[in-house]
Amino acid sequence: MLGLGPHASFIIGAYAVAFFALFALTVAIVADDRRQRRLLADLERQGITRRSAAKQRPAATPTVTRTAP
């Protein structure tokens, strides 16, 4: 069985659990993102805005520093 030796079932099971956990976390993150975006849209529709939207800061200009050779 794929040359995994006598512990093949344990190795495949460990990979299955890891993939399931990653899939579950991905689904949870996407669902939470959608819920947060919906909540933010509802608040903005009510006229409640973010504090950061009130004042637009100018984009920071990159600084160049030279080092001695």
mmCIF file as gemmi writes it, N, C-alpha and C atoms, coordinates in Angstrom:
data_model
loop_
_atom_site.group_PDB
_atom_site.id
_atom_site.type_symbol
_atom_site.label_atom_id
_atom_site.label_alt_id
_atom_site.label_comp_id
_atom_site.label_asym_id
_atom_site.label_entity_id
_atom_site.label_seq_id
_atom_site.pdbx_PDB_ins_code
_atom_site.Cartn_x
_atom_site.Cartn_y
_atom_site.Cartn_z
_atom_site.occupancy
_atom_site.B_iso_or_equiv
_atom_site.pdbx_formal_charge
_atom_site.auth_seq_id
_atom_site.auth_asym_id
_atom_site.pdbx_PDB_model_num
ATOM 1 N N . MET Axp A 1 ? 0.841 -1.19 0 1 0 ? 1 A 1
ATOM 2 C CA . MET Axp A 1 ? 0 0 0 1 0 ? 1 A 1
ATOM 3 C C . MET Axp A 1 ? 0.877 1.241 0 1 0 ? 1 A 1
ATOM 4 N N . LEU Axp A 2 ? 1.226 1.707 -1.159 1 0 ? 2 A 1
ATOM 5 C CA . LEU Axp A 2 ? 2.048 2.888 -1.357 1 0 ? 2 A 1
ATOM 6 C C . LEU Axp A 2 ? 3.41 2.797 -0.676 1 0 ? 2 A 1
ATOM 7 N N . GLY Axp A 3 ? 3.81 1.647 -0.24 1 0 ? 3 A 1
ATOM 8 C CA . GLY Axp A 3 ? 5.11 1.477 0.396 1 0 ? 3 A 1
ATOM 9 C C . GLY Axp A 3 ? 5.227 2.161 1.742 1 0 ? 3 A 1
ATOM 10 N N . LEU Axp A 4 ? 4.155 2.265 2.483 1 0 ? 4 A 1
ATOM 11 C CA . LEU Axp A 4 ? 4.189 2.931 3.776 1 0 ? 4 A 1
ATOM 12 C C . LEU Axp A 4 ? 4.498 1.966 4.916 1 0 ? 4 A 1
ATOM 13 N N . GLY Axp A 5 ? 4.579 0.709 4.622 1 0 ? 5 A 1
ATOM 14 C CA . GLY Axp A 5 ? 4.929 -0.274 5.637 1 0 ? 5 A 1
ATOM 15 C C . GLY Axp A 5 ? 3.758 -0.661 6.507 1 0 ? 5 A 1
ATOM 16 N N . PRO Axp A 6 ? 4.073 -1.225 7.659 1 0 ? 6 A 1
ATOM 17 C CA . PRO Axp A 6 ? 3.01 -1.74 8.526 1 0 ? 6 A 1
ATOM 18 C C . PRO Axp A 6 ? 2.182 -0.654 9.211 1 0 ? 6 A 1
ATOM 19 N N . HIS Axp A 7 ? 2.645 0.588 9.144 1 0 ? 7 A 1
ATOM 20 C CA . HIS Axp A 7 ? 1.92 1.681 9.81 1 0 ? 7 A 1
ATOM 21 C C . HIS Axp A 7 ? 1.124 2.526 8.826 1 0 ? 7 A 1
ATOM 22 N N . ALA Axp A 8 ? 0.808 1.951 7.682 1 0 ? 8 A 1
ATOM 23 C CA . ALA Axp A 8 ? 0.115 2.698 6.63 1 0 ? 8 A 1
ATOM 24 C C . ALA Axp A 8 ? -1.229 3.236 7.096 1 0 ? 8 A 1
ATOM 25 N N . SER Axp A 9 ? -1.991 2.441 7.81 1 0 ? 9 A 1
ATOM 26 C CA . SER Axp A 9 ? -3.315 2.909 8.25 1 0 ? 9 A 1
ATOM 27 C C . SER Axp A 9 ? -3.19 4.093 9.203 1 0 ? 9 A 1
ATOM 28 N N . PHE Axp A 10 ? -2.187 4.09 10.07 1 0 ? 10 A 1
ATOM 29 C CA . PHE Axp A 10 ? -1.978 5.213 10.989 1 0 ? 10 A 1
ATOM 30 C C . PHE Axp A 10 ? -1.579 6.476 10.215 1 0 ? 10 A 1
ATOM 31 N N . ILE Axp A 11 ? -0.69 6.324 9.25 1 0 ? 11 A 1
ATOM 32 C CA . ILE Axp A 11 ? -0.221 7.472 8.474 1 0 ? 11 A 1
ATOM 33 C C . ILE Axp A 11 ? -1.358 8.067 7.656 1 0 ? 11 A 1
ATOM 34 N N . ILE Axp A 12 ? -2.122 7.212 6.988 1 0 ? 12 A 1
ATOM 35 C CA . ILE Axp A 12 ? -3.247 7.705 6.192 1 0 ? 12 A 1
ATOM 36 C C . ILE Axp A 12 ? -4.301 8.341 7.087 1 0 ? 12 A 1
ATOM 37 N N . GLY Axp A 13 ? -4.544 7.747 8.244 1 0 ? 13 A 1
ATOM 38 C CA . GLY Axp A 13 ? -5.501 8.327 9.191 1 0 ? 13 A 1
ATOM 39 C C . GLY Axp A 13 ? -5.053 9.691 9.693 1 0 ? 13 A 1
ATOM 40 N N . ALA Axp A 14 ? -3.752 9.832 9.958 1 0 ? 14 A 1
ATOM 41 C CA . ALA Axp A 14 ? -3.229 11.114 10.43 1 0 ? 14 A 1
ATOM 42 C C . ALA Axp A 14 ? -3.391 12.19 9.359 1 0 ? 14 A 1
ATOM 43 N N . TYR Axp A 15 ? -3.091 11.825 8.109 1 0 ? 15 A 1
ATOM 44 C CA . TYR Axp A 15 ? -3.287 12.779 7.02 1 0 ? 15 A 1
ATOM 45 C C . TYR Axp A 15 ? -4.768 13.127 6.863 1 0 ? 15 A 1
ATOM 46 N N . ALA Axp A 16 ? -5.64 12.154 6.994 1 0 ? 16 A 1
ATOM 47 C CA . ALA Axp A 16 ? -7.081 12.407 6.862 1 0 ? 16 A 1
ATOM 48 C C . ALA Axp A 16 ? -7.57 13.372 7.94 1 0 ? 16 A 1
ATOM 49 N N . VAL Axp A 17 ? -7.116 13.167 9.165 1 0 ? 17 A 1
ATOM 50 C CA . VAL Axp A 17 ? -7.511 14.061 10.26 1 0 ? 17 A 1
ATOM 51 C C . VAL Axp A 17 ? -6.975 15.472 10.014 1 0 ? 17 A 1
ATOM 52 N N . ALA Axp A 18 ? -5.731 15.571 9.552 1 0 ? 18 A 1
ATOM 53 C CA . ALA Axp A 18 ? -5.136 16.885 9.294 1 0 ? 18 A 1
ATOM 54 C C . ALA Axp A 18 ? -5.886 17.605 8.178 1 0 ? 18 A 1
ATOM 55 N N . PHE Axp A 19 ? -6.187 16.904 7.077 1 0 ? 19 A 1
ATOM 56 C CA . PHE Axp A 19 ? -6.922 17.531 5.991 1 0 ? 19 A 1
ATOM 57 C C . PHE Axp A 19 ? -8.326 17.929 6.423 1 0 ? 19 A 1
ATOM 58 N N . PHE Axp A 20 ? -8.981 17.103 7.221 1 0 ? 20 A 1
ATOM 59 C CA . PHE Axp A 20 ? -10.317 17.452 7.706 1 0 ? 20 A 1
ATOM 60 C C . PHE Axp A 20 ? -10.257 18.697 8.594 1 0 ? 20 A 1
ATOM 61 N N . ALA Axp A 21 ? -9.253 18.778 9.46 1 0 ? 21 A 1
ATOM 62 C CA . ALA Axp A 21 ? -9.114 19.939 10.339 1 0 ? 21 A 1
ATOM 63 C C . ALA Axp A 21 ? -8.87 21.208 9.524 1 0 ? 21 A 1
ATOM 64 N N . LEU Axp A 22 ? -8.005 21.128 8.52 1 0 ? 22 A 1
ATOM 65 C CA . LEU Axp A 22 ? -7.753 22.296 7.674 1 0 ? 22 A 1
ATOM 66 C C . LEU Axp A 22 ? -9.002 22.705 6.901 1 0 ? 22 A 1
ATOM 67 N N . PHE Axp A 23 ? -9.743 21.731 6.415 1 0 ? 23 A 1
ATOM 68 C CA . PHE Axp A 23 ? -10.981 22.023 5.699 1 0 ? 23 A 1
ATOM 69 C C . PHE Axp A 23 ? -11.994 22.693 6.633 1 0 ? 23 A 1
ATOM 70 N N . ALA Axp A 24 ? -12.13 22.164 7.841 1 0 ? 24 A 1
ATOM 71 C CA . ALA Axp A 24 ? -13.081 22.73 8.8 1 0 ? 24 A 1
ATOM 72 C C . ALA Axp A 24 ? -12.684 24.159 9.179 1 0 ? 24 A 1
ATOM 73 N N . LEU Axp A 25 ? -11.402 24.408 9.374 1 0 ? 25 A 1
ATOM 74 C CA . LEU Axp A 25 ? -10.952 25.761 9.701 1 0 ? 25 A 1
ATOM 75 C C . LEU Axp A 25 ? -11.201 26.724 8.535 1 0 ? 25 A 1
ATOM 76 N N . THR Axp A 26 ? -10.967 26.26 7.328 1 0 ? 26 A 1
ATOM 77 C CA . THR Axp A 26 ? -11.209 27.096 6.156 1 0 ? 26 A 1
ATOM 78 C C . THR Axp A 26 ? -12.683 27.458 6.039 1 0 ? 26 A 1
ATOM 79 N N . VAL Axp A 27 ? -13.548 26.489 6.232 1 0 ? 27 A 1
ATOM 80 C CA . VAL Axp A 27 ? -14.992 26.748 6.169 1 0 ? 27 A 1
ATOM 81 C C . VAL Axp A 27 ? -15.401 27.726 7.27 1 0 ? 27 A 1
ATOM 82 N N . ALA Axp A 28 ? -14.865 27.556 8.467 1 0 ? 28 A 1
ATOM 83 C CA . ALA Axp A 28 ? -15.203 28.446 9.579 1 0 ? 28 A 1
ATOM 84 C C . ALA Axp A 28 ? -14.734 29.876 9.305 1 0 ? 28 A 1
ATOM 85 N N . ILE Axp A 29 ? -13.55 30.021 8.742 1 0 ? 29 A 1
ATOM 86 C CA . ILE Axp A 29 ? -13.015 31.351 8.457 1 0 ? 29 A 1
ATOM 87 C C . ILE Axp A 29 ? -13.844 32.041 7.372 1 0 ? 29 A 1
ATOM 88 N N . VAL Axp A 30 ? -14.193 31.317 6.324 1 0 ? 30 A 1
ATOM 89 C CA . VAL Axp A 30 ? -14.997 31.903 5.245 1 0 ? 30 A 1
ATOM 90 C C . VAL Axp A 30 ? -16.379 32.294 5.767 1 0 ? 30 A 1
ATOM 91 N N . ALA Axp A 31 ? -16.982 31.443 6.578 1 0 ? 31 A 1
ATOM 92 C CA . ALA Axp A 31 ? -18.301 31.758 7.138 1 0 ? 31 A 1
ATOM 93 C C . ALA Axp A 31 ? -18.237 32.981 8.044 1 0 ? 31 A 1
ATOM 94 N N . ASP Axp A 32 ? -17.185 33.077 8.864 1 0 ? 32 A 1
ATOM 95 C CA . ASP Axp A 32 ? -17.03 34.23 9.751 1 0 ? 32 A 1
ATOM 96 C C . ASP Axp A 32 ? -16.793 35.501 8.944 1 0 ? 32 A 1
ATOM 97 N N . ASP Axp A 33 ? -16.006 35.416 7.875 1 0 ? 33 A 1
ATOM 98 C CA . ASP Axp A 33 ? -15.763 36.578 7.025 1 0 ? 33 A 1
ATOM 99 C C . ASP Axp A 33 ? -17.061 37.091 6.425 1 0 ? 33 A 1
ATOM 100 N N . ARG Axp A 34 ? -17.87 36.177 5.924 1 0 ? 34 A 1
ATOM 101 C CA . ARG Axp A 34 ? -19.159 36.581 5.34 1 0 ? 34 A 1
ATOM 102 C C . ARG Axp A 34 ? -20.059 37.217 6.389 1 0 ? 34 A 1
ATOM 103 N N . ARG Axp A 35 ? -20.072 36.633 7.589 1 0 ? 35 A 1
ATOM 104 C CA . ARG Axp A 35 ? -20.904 37.183 8.662 1 0 ? 35 A 1
ATOM 105 C C . ARG Axp A 35 ? -20.43 38.576 9.063 1 0 ? 35 A 1
ATOM 106 N N . GLN Axp A 36 ? -19.11 38.776 9.174 1 0 ? 36 A 1
ATOM 107 C CA . GLN Axp A 36 ? -18.574 40.081 9.557 1 0 ? 36 A 1
ATOM 108 C C . GLN Axp A 36 ? -18.83 41.123 8.479 1 0 ? 36 A 1
ATOM 109 N N . ARG Axp A 37 ? -18.688 40.741 7.218 1 0 ? 37 A 1
ATOM 110 C CA . ARG Axp A 37 ? -18.957 41.689 6.134 1 0 ? 37 A 1
ATOM 111 C C . ARG Axp A 37 ? -20.428 42.089 6.105 1 0 ? 37 A 1
ATOM 112 N N . ARG Axp A 38 ? -21.316 41.117 6.356 1 0 ? 38 A 1
ATOM 113 C CA . ARG Axp A 38 ? -22.75 41.411 6.398 1 0 ? 38 A 1
ATOM 114 C C . ARG Axp A 38 ? -23.059 42.35 7.565 1 0 ? 38 A 1
ATOM 115 N N . LEU Axp A 39 ? -22.454 42.121 8.714 1 0 ? 39 A 1
ATOM 116 C CA . LEU Axp A 39 ? -22.658 42.98 9.879 1 0 ? 39 A 1
ATOM 117 C C . LEU Axp A 39 ? -22.143 44.385 9.61 1 0 ? 39 A 1
ATOM 118 N N . LEU Axp A 40 ? -20.969 44.494 8.996 1 0 ? 40 A 1
ATOM 119 C CA . LEU Axp A 40 ? -20.418 45.807 8.674 1 0 ? 40 A 1
ATOM 120 C C . LEU Axp A 40 ? -21.311 46.55 7.688 1 0 ? 40 A 1
ATOM 121 N N . ALA Axp A 41 ? -21.823 45.849 6.694 1 0 ? 41 A 1
ATOM 122 C CA . ALA Axp A 41 ? -22.718 46.481 5.721 1 0 ? 41 A 1
ATOM 123 C C . ALA Axp A 41 ? -23.998 46.966 6.402 1 0 ? 41 A 1
ATOM 124 N N . ASP Axp A 42 ? -24.531 46.186 7.326 1 0 ? 42 A 1
ATOM 125 C CA . ASP Axp A 42 ? -25.734 46.601 8.06 1 0 ? 42 A 1
ATOM 126 C C . ASP Axp A 42 ? -25.46 47.855 8.883 1 0 ? 42 A 1
ATOM 127 N N . LEU Axp A 43 ? -24.312 47.905 9.543 1 0 ? 43 A 1
ATOM 128 C CA . LEU Axp A 43 ? -23.965 49.08 10.343 1 0 ? 43 A 1
ATOM 129 C C . LEU Axp A 43 ? -23.78 50.31 9.464 1 0 ? 43 A 1
ATOM 130 N N . GLU Axp A 44 ? -23.112 50.136 8.329 1 0 ? 44 A 1
ATOM 131 C CA . GLU Axp A 44 ? -22.92 51.273 7.437 1 0 ? 44 A 1
ATOM 132 C C . GLU Axp A 44 ? -24.243 51.738 6.837 1 0 ? 44 A 1
ATOM 133 N N . ARG Axp A 45 ? -25.165 50.818 6.596 1 0 ? 45 A 1
ATOM 134 C CA . ARG Axp A 45 ? -26.486 51.181 6.094 1 0 ? 45 A 1
ATOM 135 C C . ARG Axp A 45 ? -27.251 52.002 7.133 1 0 ? 45 A 1
ATOM 136 N N . GLN Axp A 46 ? -26.985 51.76 8.42 1 0 ? 46 A 1
ATOM 137 C CA . GLN Axp A 46 ? -27.624 52.511 9.495 1 0 ? 46 A 1
ATOM 138 C C . GLN Axp A 46 ? -26.967 53.87 9.717 1 0 ? 46 A 1
ATOM 139 N N . GLY Axp A 47 ? -25.853 54.113 9.026 1 0 ? 47 A 1
ATOM 140 C CA . GLY Axp A 47 ? -25.166 55.391 9.172 1 0 ? 47 A 1
ATOM 141 C C . GLY Axp A 47 ? -24.002 55.344 10.127 1 0 ? 47 A 1
ATOM 142 N N . ILE Axp A 48 ? -23.722 54.199 10.675 1 0 ? 48 A 1
ATOM 143 C CA . ILE Axp A 48 ? -22.592 54.048 11.589 1 0 ? 48 A 1
ATOM 144 C C . ILE Axp A 48 ? -21.363 53.736 10.745 1 0 ? 48 A 1
ATOM 145 N N . THR Axp A 49 ? -20.363 54.617 10.85 1 0 ? 49 A 1
ATOM 146 C CA . THR Axp A 49 ? -19.169 54.432 10.037 1 0 ? 49 A 1
ATOM 147 C C . THR Axp A 49 ? -17.973 54.098 10.925 1 0 ? 49 A 1
ATOM 148 N N . ARG Axp A 50 ? -16.944 53.652 10.281 1 0 ? 50 A 1
ATOM 149 C CA . ARG Axp A 50 ? -15.713 53.338 11 1 0 ? 50 A 1
ATOM 150 C C . ARG Axp A 50 ? -14.963 54.613 11.318 1 0 ? 50 A 1
ATOM 151 N N . ARG Axp A 51 ? -14.27 54.609 12.441 1 0 ? 51 A 1
ATOM 152 C CA . ARG Axp A 51 ? -13.493 55.788 12.82 1 0 ? 51 A 1
ATOM 153 C C . ARG Axp A 51 ? -12.41 56.074 11.803 1 0 ? 51 A 1
ATOM 154 N N . SER Axp A 52 ? -11.825 55.038 11.234 1 0 ? 52 A 1
ATOM 155 C CA . SER Axp A 52 ? -10.743 55.243 10.278 1 0 ? 52 A 1
ATOM 156 C C . SER Axp A 52 ? -11.239 55.858 8.983 1 0 ? 52 A 1
ATOM 157 N N . ALA Axp A 53 ? -12.531 55.759 8.685 1 0 ? 53 A 1
ATOM 158 C CA . ALA Axp A 53 ? -13.073 56.325 7.453 1 0 ? 53 A 1
ATOM 159 C C . ALA Axp A 53 ? -13.271 57.832 7.572 1 0 ? 53 A 1
ATOM 160 N N . ALA Axp A 54 ? -13.293 58.373 8.786 1 0 ? 54 A 1
ATOM 161 C CA . ALA Axp A 54 ? -13.559 59.785 8.995 1 0 ? 54 A 1
ATOM 162 C C . ALA Axp A 54 ? -12.404 60.657 8.527 1 0 ? 54 A 1
ATOM 163 N N . LYS Axp A 55 ? -11.206 60.21 8.722 1 0 ? 55 A 1
ATOM 164 C CA . LYS Axp A 55 ? -10.06 61.024 8.33 1 0 ? 55 A 1
ATOM 165 C C . LYS Axp A 55 ? -9.178 60.213 7.389 1 0 ? 55 A 1
ATOM 166 N N . GLN Axp A 56 ? -8.978 60.769 6.244 1 0 ? 56 A 1
ATOM 167 C CA . GLN Axp A 56 ? -8.145 60.114 5.245 1 0 ? 56 A 1
ATOM 168 C C . GLN Axp A 56 ? -6.711 60.579 5.436 1 0 ? 56 A 1
ATOM 169 N N . ARG Axp A 57 ? -5.844 59.652 5.723 1 0 ? 57 A 1
ATOM 170 C CA . ARG Axp A 57 ? -4.436 59.99 5.882 1 0 ? 57 A 1
ATOM 171 C C . ARG Axp A 57 ? -3.752 59.902 4.525 1 0 ? 57 A 1
ATOM 172 N N . PRO Axp A 58 ? -2.814 60.81 4.282 1 0 ? 58 A 1
ATOM 173 C CA . PRO Axp A 58 ? -2.071 60.691 3.027 1 0 ? 58 A 1
ATOM 174 C C . PRO Axp A 58 ? -1.192 59.449 3.066 1 0 ? 58 A 1
ATOM 175 N N . ALA Axp A 59 ? -0.983 58.899 1.895 1 0 ? 59 A 1
ATOM 176 C CA . ALA Axp A 59 ? -0.157 57.696 1.825 1 0 ? 59 A 1
ATOM 177 C C . ALA Axp A 59 ? 1.265 58.033 2.259 1 0 ? 59 A 1
ATOM 178 N N . ALA Axp A 60 ? 1.836 57.167 3.021 1 0 ? 60 A 1
ATOM 179 C CA . ALA Axp A 60 ? 3.198 57.37 3.496 1 0 ? 60 A 1
ATOM 180 C C . ALA Axp A 60 ? 4.166 57.222 2.337 1 0 ? 60 A 1
ATOM 181 N N . THR Axp A 61 ? 5.084 58.144 2.26 1 0 ? 61 A 1
ATOM 182 C CA . THR Axp A 61 ? 6.079 58.055 1.197 1 0 ? 61 A 1
ATOM 183 C C . THR Axp A 61 ? 7.229 57.198 1.695 1 0 ? 61 A 1
ATOM 184 N N . PRO Axp A 62 ? 7.712 56.331 0.853 1 0 ? 62 A 1
ATOM 185 C CA . PRO Axp A 62 ? 8.813 55.464 1.28 1 0 ? 62 A 1
ATOM 186 C C . PRO Axp A 62 ? 10.093 56.294 1.438 1 0 ? 62 A 1
ATOM 187 N N . THR Axp A 63 ? 10.85 55.951 2.42 1 0 ? 63 A 1
ATOM 188 C CA . THR Axp A 63 ? 12.122 56.629 2.643 1 0 ? 63 A 1
ATOM 189 C C . THR Axp A 63 ? 13.248 55.712 2.198 1 0 ? 63 A 1
ATOM 190 N N . VAL Axp A 64 ? 14.258 56.317 1.626 1 0 ? 64 A 1
ATOM 191 C CA . VAL Axp A 64 ? 15.401 55.546 1.153 1 0 ? 64 A 1
ATOM 192 C C . VAL Axp A 64 ? 16.58 55.877 2.04 1 0 ? 64 A 1
ATOM 193 N N . THR Axp A 65 ? 17.172 54.871 2.584 1 0 ? 65 A 1
ATOM 194 C CA . THR Axp A 65 ? 18.366 55.081 3.396 1 0 ? 65 A 1
ATOM 195 C C . THR Axp A 65 ? 19.524 54.345 2.755 1 0 ? 65 A 1
ATOM 196 N N . ARG Axp A 66 ? 20.661 54.968 2.82 1 0 ? 66 A 1
ATOM 197 C CA . ARG Axp A 66 ? 21.853 54.355 2.258 1 0 ? 66 A 1
ATOM 198 C C . ARG Axp A 66 ? 22.759 53.904 3.377 1 0 ? 66 A 1
ATOM 199 N N . THR Axp A 67 ? 23.365 52.803 3.153 1 0 ? 67 A 1
ATOM 200 C CA . THR Axp A 67 ? 24.319 52.304 4.132 1 0 ? 67 A 1
ATOM 201 C C . THR Axp A 67 ? 25.719 52.421 3.539 1 0 ? 67 A 1
ATOM 202 N N . ALA Axp A 68 ? 26.667 52.65 4.407 1 0 ? 68 A 1
ATOM 203 C CA . ALA Axp A 68 ? 28.045 52.786 3.96 1 0 ? 68 A 1
ATOM 204 C C . ALA Axp A 68 ? 28.557 51.444 3.466 1 0 ? 68 A 1
ATOM 205 N N . PRO Axp A 69 ? 29.329 51.435 2.367 1 0 ? 69 A 1
ATOM 206 C CA . PRO Axp A 69 ? 29.823 50.149 1.841 1 0 ? 69 A 1
ATOM 207 C C . PRO Axp A 69 ? 30.861 49.498 2.714 1 0 ? 69 A 1
